[in-house]
Amino acid sequence: MSVKLTKTVVLKVAEQDESLDKTLKAYAEGLNFVSKIVYENGKIISANNLQRICYPILRNKIGLKAQMACNVCRQVAGTYKSMRSNGEWKLAEFDAKSMVLSYGRDFSFKREYLSITTLDGRKKYKLITYEYANQYFDGTWKFSASRLVKRGNEYYFHLSVEKEVPDVDLSKAKKFMGEDIGLNYVAVASTTDLECKFFDGGIIKHIRHMFVNMRRRLQKKGTRSAKRMLKRLAGREKRLINNICHTVSKRIVEFALEKDVDVIGLENLNGIRKRTKVRKKQRYDFESWAYRKLQFMIERLSTRQGRVVSW
């Protein structure tokens, strides 16, 4: 038995041109077109069925290349499937800030150069690589579907890599750890030896409240500069929360290693927003907390350390 490890390696695109902007805008237009069809349908449509319905318009009217059109349908289908699993249904809207690329079809990668399909054809761009990334280019990791991301006026390539590693035999596991998530404490970890650790979540609530207050003030102004600032704030808040989730997940896995835990049990979050009741003043904190993101990071780090994750 083996388990698949996945990792996203972020590399900066050193060279830019108008083709990148034009391609991202068309890709976002395609996402929003397909998203509207699924939303108005009122229920999930599979990626294959979406492709049959939308492919001609994505290709001939919006002008996407063949693989781009397929990626759009898969991305939208996945977005609504995830939304429905959380007990939600709303119109998913996309901006021109990222695009999914399929390895071997619309992108190839060789250390310092990225070759991608744009609306103006295949183009090659120089990348700025970082020392930490070299460990993923030793031939043991395989490249998979990745993303081109625009942050401000800069472009970054989020290269997804994966490899198979031997799985831990669950029948031989001796020590287990459960992990629950919440508002006052981001996570609470407890082992079968009754060893417990609390991970404080106050900083996350503080950041959320700080940004929501800033958004309210800027939305009141309604000026162009205020709208530009709102976009920058959204990216900054997301990066801060991601960083906190990464730090907390790392501390949780370190605790598991310290206590020699073989299996980490994660809480089942399906429908958590429907089945959990919170006070009105806590509602925003509850709705905006990235439960699944933290669990995903815990799972990824645990697997890398040879620990089993169960749900």
Secondary structure, DSSP 8 states (H G I E B T S, - for coil): -EEEEEEEEEEEE----HHHHHHHHHHHHHHHHHHHHHHHHTS---HHHHHHHHHHHHHHTS---HHHHHHHHHHHHHHHHHHHHTT--------TTEEEE-BTTTEEEETTEEEEEETTEEEEEEEE--GGGGGGGSSSSEEEEEEEEEETTEEEEEEEEEEEEE---GGG---EEEEEE-SSEEEEEEETT--EEEEE-HHHHHHHHHHHHHHHHHHHH--HHHHHHHHHHHHHHHHHHHHHHHHHHHHHHHHHHHTT-SEEEE---TTHHHH----GGGHHHHHH--HHHHHHHHHHHHHHTT-EEE-
